[in-house]
Amino acid sequence: MGIDISDEGIYNRFAPPQIEISGGGGSGASAIITELTGGATGTANPPSTSLSIDNYVVMCKCHLAADWKYGMCLAHELAHNLDLKHTYCLYNENSSNVVCCTTNSCSQNCTQDCDNPEYLSDIFGICPGTCPHIANWGDPNDHNDPNDLKITNNVMGGSNSQHYFSPMQVGQMHRTLALKSTRKYVKRETYSPIALSISNDETWDFYLKLYRDIVIEPDAVLTLARTFDMPYNGTITVNNGAALLITGTINLHDGNKIIVENGGTIQFSSTSHINIDGSGVIEVNSGGYFCIEQGASVNLADYNSVINLRDGYLVGTNNSVLPSSSCMSSPWSYSTTGNGSINRFNQNVYIQNETISVDRYYTGKNIFIGKNVNPEITQGDVVIEDATNVILDVGKDVHMEGGFEIQTTGSIEIR
């Protein structure tokens, strides 16, 4: 059998290679593949607002070249996955894959595309201008090239020396990793310590994944109306006079926190979905407001997935910032799913005459643990068995007395 590419094509999007298969089988059959000497070296698909879209790069190896050139090409194709487009205009090229300096193909006398919101002024120059850096093939270091001013070293250009992303292109990539399908390939451990400050009312009605903390400032209300994901160890702080209103879905995982300070408000609306797993936690401090409306879905997956209502917290909302009249009067008793809990810290807790064989999370104003810490209940030792983890989250003090044992691989944490 023989396979022959009879027409290598001009460009992979418009004139794909023509392949002919001929010949018979048997022990003498062979396949002859003629490698392309023209056309595209790779291709990629752009991201989507739908998470169901998979992003990929196909390296065609159409050109015989050194590995470093293929590396440059791979970077170029991966950048398409991050929503970057070509910085040159090719005749008849699919316009969805090109960001142009001009409103049409890059022939002479083009009109500069100043009103395009994706216009890259740090590549094409401030409007109005002469579009000095419309890329075409060449060496950006060869100043004897007659097209010298039309050649750049941008990764998305047509140069044979592609090394550079402009700041605006980097901003486009960051936007894509927050809003589009490429974000599902980013590890949760990606985290920036530079917090995002919310100082005015904002409503986020799109699926968003951030990689840093959020601080909601006084007199500002942040409304999460779609789905919001946080980075590992990411924290939302709701300051005095600020509010966090959740009408959509929020996902808190290991290490994530929402901290509601004195005078701050958090509200779960009737349409909200609160999903907490691992050691994710919502902390409502003394003087902080907490509101759950009937109908809110609250899933506290693990034993240490908790909502802590610290001693002195307030039921409802800070009406000067977020008026509400439909908050449950006893939010600590609200029905939740999972192994976690909504906790208050207004009573003492006694752990006595108990063998603990499953992971537990205890909360209280004071916690007493031991054989005879409470004479009103049956006296007996407390044993934390092997492979069992216990957390004591206390408002004031933990009192440990005799008759308390932690077996070899058991553990206790005091918060």
C-alpha positions in Angstrom: 0.0 0.0 0.0 1.3 3.5 -0.7 0.2 6.8 0.9 1.2 9.9 -1.1 0.5 13.5 -0.3 -0.2 14.8 -3.8 -1.0 18.4 -2.8 0.7 19.8 0.3 -1.7 22.8 0.5 -1.1 26.4 1.1 -2.4 26.9 4.7 -4.0 24.3 6.9 -7.2 26.2 7.4 -8.0 26.8 3.7 -6.2 24.3 1.5 -5.6 21.1 3.5 -3.2 18.4 2.1 -4.6 15.9 -0.4 -3.7 12.3 0.5 -4.0 9.4 -2.0 -3.9 5.8 -0.9 -3.1 3.0 -3.4 -1.7 -0.4 -3.8 -2.4 -3.9 -2.4 -1.7 -5.8 0.8 0.6 -8.7 1.4 4.1 -9.0 2.8 5.4 -6.5 0.4 3.1 -3.7 1.3 4.6 -0.4 2.4 3.6 3.1 3.3 5.3 6.1 1.8 4.5 9.4 3.5 5.8 12.6 1.9 6.3 15.1 4.7 4.9 18.5 4.1 7.3 21.3 3.2 4.8 24.1 3.5 1.7 25.0 5.4 1.2 25.3 9.1 3.5 23.7 11.6 0.8 23.4 14.3 -2.7 24.3 15.2 -4.7 24.9 18.4 -8.3 25.7 19.4 -9.2 28.8 21.3 -10.8 28.6 24.8 -14.5 28.9 25.4 -16.8 30.2 28.2 -18.0 26.6 28.4 -16.0 24.3 30.7 -17.0 21.3 28.6 -14.6 22.4 25.8 -11.3 20.7 25.8 -8.2 22.7 24.8 -5.5 21.1 22.7 -2.5 21.7 20.4 -1.7 19.6 17.4 1.9 19.8 16.2 2.0 18.9 12.5 5.8 18.9 12.0 5.2 20.2 8.6 8.7 21.8 8.3 12.0 20.1 8.7 13.6 22.3 11.4 15.6 22.4 14.6 13.9 21.5 17.9 14.1 25.1 19.2 12.0 26.2 16.3 9.4 23.6 17.1 9.5 25.0 20.7 8.8 28.5 19.4 5.9 27.1 17.4 4.6 25.2 20.4 4.6 28.4 22.5 2.7 30.1 19.8 0.0 27.4 19.6 -0.3 27.2 23.4 -0.9 31.0 23.4 -3.9 30.4 21.2 -5.3 28.1 24.0 -4.9 31.2 26.2 -7.0 33.3 23.8 -4.2 35.1 22.0 -4.6 35.8 18.3 -2.2 36.4 15.5 -0.8 39.9 15.4 -0.7 39.9 11.6 -3.5 39.8 9.0 -3.2 37.1 6.3 -5.3 37.4 3.2 -8.5 35.3 3.6 -7.5 34.2 7.1 -10.2 33.4 9.5 -10.8 36.7 11.3 -11.7 35.0 14.6 -8.0 34.1 14.9 -6.6 37.5 14.1 -6.3 40.7 16.0 -5.5 43.4 13.5 -4.1 46.9 13.6 -6.5 47.7 10.7 -10.2 47.0 10.0 -9.4 44.8 7.0 -6.5 43.0 5.4 -3.1 44.6 5.8 -2.8 46.1 2.4 -1.9 49.7 1.9 -4.2 52.5 3.0 -6.0 50.5 5.7 -8.0 52.2 8.4 -6.6 51.8 11.9 -9.0 49.7 14.1 -8.9 52.1 17.1 -12.4 51.2 18.3 -11.8 47.5 18.7 -11.8 46.7 22.4 -9.1 44.1 21.8 -6.8 46.6 20.0 -3.3 46.1 21.3 -1.8 49.6 21.5 1.4 48.3 23.0 2.0 46.3 19.8 0.4 48.4 17.1 1.0 51.9 18.6 -1.4 54.5 19.9 -4.2 55.5 17.6 -4.0 57.3 15.2 -0.7 56.0 13.9 1.0 54.2 11.1 0.8 50.6 12.5 4.6 50.3 12.6 4.6 46.7 13.8 2.3 44.7 11.6 4.3 41.4 11.7 5.4 39.4 8.7 8.1 36.8 8.2 11.6 37.9 8.8 14.4 38.4 11.3 13.6 41.3 13.7 17.3 41.7 14.3 18.1 42.2 10.6 17.9 45.9 10.1 18.9 45.5 6.4 15.6 43.9 5.7 13.5 46.2 3.5 10.5 45.4 5.7 12.4 46.0 9.0 9.7 48.2 10.6 7.0 45.6 9.7 8.8 42.8 11.7 8.4 42.1 15.4 9.6 39.4 17.7 6.1 38.8 19.1 5.2 35.2 19.8 1.9 35.7 17.9 3.5 37.4 14.9 4.8 35.8 11.8 8.5 36.4 12.7 11.0 33.6 12.5 12.3 34.8 15.9 9.3 34.7 18.3 10.1 35.6 21.9 7.9 38.4 23.2 4.4 38.8 24.8 3.3 42.4 25.3 1.8 43.5 28.7 -1.7 43.7 27.1 -1.4 40.1 25.8 -0.4 38.9 29.3 -3.5 40.6 30.6 -5.6 38.8 28.0 -4.0 35.5 29.1 -4.8 36.3 32.8 -8.4 37.1 31.9 -8.8 33.8 30.1 -7.4 31.8 33.1 -10.1 33.4 35.2 -13.1 33.3 32.9 -12.7 30.6 30.2 -12.2 26.9 29.8 -8.4 27.0 30.1 -8.9 27.6 33.8 -9.7 24.0 34.4 -6.1 23.0 33.6 -4.7 25.3 36.3 -3.7 23.8 39.7 -5.5 25.1 42.7 -2.2 25.7 44.4 -1.7 28.7 42.0 -1.9 31.7 44.4 -0.9 35.3 44.5 -0.6 37.2 47.9 -1.7 40.4 46.2 -5.4 40.9 47.3 -8.2 42.2 45.1 -9.8 45.1 46.9 -13.6 45.7 46.3 -14.4 49.3 47.1 -17.7 49.7 45.2 -20.8 47.6 44.7 -20.1 44.8 42.2 -22.1 41.9 40.8 -20.2 39.0 39.3 -22.7 37.2 37.1 -20.2 35.0 35.3 -18.3 31.8 36.2 -15.1 33.1 37.7 -11.9 31.5 39.1 -9.5 33.8 41.0 -6.0 33.1 42.1 -5.7 35.6 45.0 -7.5 36.9 48.1 -10.5 39.3 48.1 -11.0 42.2 50.6 -14.4 43.8 50.5 -14.1 47.4 51.8 -16.6 49.4 53.9 -19.8 50.5 52.0 -19.2 47.9 49.3 -21.4 44.9 48.5 -20.0 42.1 46.4 -22.7 39.9 44.9 -21.7 36.4 43.6 -24.5 35.6 41.2 -23.0 32.7 39.2 -20.2 30.2 40.2 -17.1 31.3 42.0 -14.0 29.2 42.8 -11.1 30.2 45.0 -7.4 29.3 44.9 -5.7 27.1 47.5 -5.5 29.1 50.8 -7.5 31.9 49.2 -9.5 34.1 51.7 -12.4 36.5 51.4 -12.4 39.2 54.1 -15.7 41.1 54.7 -14.7 44.3 56.5 -16.8 46.5 58.8 -19.7 48.0 56.8 -19.1 45.7 53.8 -21.3 42.8 52.6 -20.9 39.5 50.7 -24.2 38.5 49.1 -24.3 35.0 47.5 -27.1 34.4 45.1 -25.2 31.8 43.0 -22.7 29.1 43.8 -19.5 29.4 45.9 -17.0 26.5 46.3 -14.7 26.5 49.3 -12.0 23.8 49.5 -9.1 22.9 51.7 -7.5 26.1 53.1 -10.2 28.5 51.9 -11.8 30.9 54.3 -14.4 33.6 54.4 -13.9 35.9 57.4 -16.7 38.3 58.4 -15.4 41.0 60.6 -17.2 43.1 63.2 -19.9 45.1 61.3 -19.5 43.0 58.1 -22.3 40.9 56.6 -22.6 37.6 54.8 -25.9 36.5 53.3 -26.9 33.2 51.6 -29.9 34.0 49.5 -32.7 31.5 48.8 -31.1 30.7 45.4 -27.6 30.2 46.7 -25.5 27.0 46.7 -22.7 26.9 49.4 -20.3 24.0 48.9 -17.5 23.5 51.5 -15.2 20.5 51.6 -11.9 19.7 53.3 -10.9 22.3 55.9 -12.8 25.1 54.2 -14.4 27.4 56.7 -16.7 30.5 57.1 -15.8 32.5 60.2 -18.3 35.1 61.5 -16.6 37.0 64.2 -18.1 38.9 67.2 -20.2 41.7 65.8 -20.4 40.2 62.3 -23.8 39.5 60.7 -24.9 36.2 59.3 -28.0 35.6 57.3 -29.5 32.4 55.7 -32.7 32.6 53.7 -35.0 29.6 53.5 -34.2 27.6 50.4 -30.4 28.1 50.4 -28.5 24.9 49.7 -25.6 24.3 52.2 -23.3 21.3 51.8 -20.6 20.9 54.5 -18.9 17.8 53.1 -16.3 16.8 55.7 -16.1 16.9 59.5 -13.9 20.0 59.4 -16.0 21.8 56.7 -17.7 24.3 59.0 -19.4 27.6 59.5 -18.4 29.1 62.8 -20.6 31.6 64.5 -18.3 33.1 67.1 -19.7 34.3 70.4 -21.2 37.8 69.9 -22.1 37.3 66.2 -25.4 38.8 65.0 -28.3 37.2 63.2 -29.4 39.1 60.0 -27.7 41.8 58.0 -26.2 45.2 58.6 -29.2 47.1 57.3 -27.2 50.2 56.5 -25.3 48.2 53.8 -27.6 45.3 52.9 -31.2 45.5 54.0 -32.9 42.1 54.4 -36.1 40.9 56.2 -36.1 37.2 55.3 -33.2 35.8 57.4 -33.7 32.6 59.4 -33.9 33.5 63.1 -31.9 30.4 64.2 -29.3 29.9 61.5 -27.3 27.4 63.6 -30.1 25.0 63.3 -30.5 25.3 59.5 -30.6 21.9 57.7 -27.3 21.1 55.9 -25.9 18.1 54.1 -22.5 16.4 54.6 -20.5 15.7 57.8 -19.7 19.3 58.7 -21.7 21.7 61.0 -22.8 25.2 61.7 -21.3 26.0 65.1 -22.0 28.4 67.9 -19.6 29.2 70.7 -22.0 30.3 73.5 -21.9 27.2 75.6 -19.3 25.0 77.4 -18.7 21.6 76.0 -17.7 18.5 78.1 -16.0 15.4 76.6 -16.0 12.6 79.1 -16.5 8.8 79.1 -16.0 8.6 75.3 -13.9 6.6 72.9 -13.5 8.6 69.7 -13.0 6.5 66.7 -14.0 8.8 63.8 -12.8 12.3 63.0 -14.6 14.9 65.1 -14.8 18.7 65.3 -15.8 20.1 68.7 -16.7 23.7 69.3 -17.6 25.6 72.5 -17.1 28.6 74.7 -14.8 26.5 76.9 -14.0 22.8 76.2 -13.3 20.4 79.1 -11.9 17.0 78.3 -11.0 14.1 80.7 -12.3 11.4 83.0 -14.3 13.5 85.4 -14.6 17.1 84.0 -18.4 17.1 84.5 -19.9 15.4 87.6 -23.3 15.5 86.0 -22.5 12.8 83.5 -21.0 9.3 83.8 -17.4 9.3 84.8 -15.0 7.7 82.3 -11.8 8.0 80.3 -11.5 9.8 76.9 -9.6 7.9 74.3 -8.7 9.1 70.8 -8.1 6.0 68.8 -5.4 5.4 66.1 -5.9 7.2 62.8 -8.5 9.5 64.3 -8.2 13.3 64.1 -9.9 15.6 66.5 -10.2 19.4 66.3 -11.0 21.5 69.4 -12.2 24.9 68.3 -12.7 27.0 71.4 -13.8 30.6 72.1 -11.8 30.8 75.4 -10.0 27.9 77.0 -9.4 24.2 76.7 -9.2 22.3 80.0 -7.5 18.9 79.9 -7.6 16.6 83.0 -6.6 13.1 83.9 -8.1 10.1 82.0 -7.3 11.5 78.6 -5.4 9.4 76.1 -4.3 9.8 72.4 -3.2 6.6 70.8 -0.1 6.3 68.7 -1.4 7.6 65.3 -4.3 9.6 66.6 -4.1 13.4 66.7 -5.7 16.5 68.4 -5.6 20.1 67.2 -6.6 23.0 69.3 -7.7 26.2 67.6 
